Amino acid sequence: MPQHLKSAVKHLMTIGHNTSFCSGAFRTSPVQSLYVTCNQLPLNLRRKKQVLAYYFKILSVRSHPLRSGNLAISMRRIYDARSHNIRPFMERTKLLLSELDLPDVDIHQKNFLQFQPWNTPCFRYINPYDTYSKSAMAPVTFQGIFAYHRSRYSD
């Protein structure tokens, strides 16, 4: 093992020993028992959980760019032949879903941007102050209009 990797592993071992000490486990306890003691998922399961959460988030947004990403059959063959190449996120997630036997899950889509920022909707509202000029009217007039408007449209 190269020297720089040995020092990194040594540093990580120190962190692991301190973690086990803080959790009340013995210094020689295996890492898997630390996960149980600390109520944490193992790293591989935590990674799968995060991947699935992001995948479902992608599918719940209609306009997400990754949503329509389907890999061509020729590209799948290349990835199958060259296993050292990393597949796109959606393809890896589809493999994970088939591994977990969840291939046909219906995802409820939610529309985060009911009104897109580039399409500002026009709202029609009652503006009782529309015909009055602030510089030409006394504040008492505005207060009277406000009191009348409030009494008329209150529940």
ABEGO torsion letter per residue (X at the ends): XBAAAAAAAAAAAAAAAAAAAAAGBBAABBAAAAAAAAGBBBAAAAAAAAAAAAAAAAAABAABAAAABBBBAAAAAAAAABAABBBBAAAAAAAAAAAAGBABBBBBBBBABABBAABBBBBBBBBAAAABBAAABBAAAAAAAAAAAAAAABX
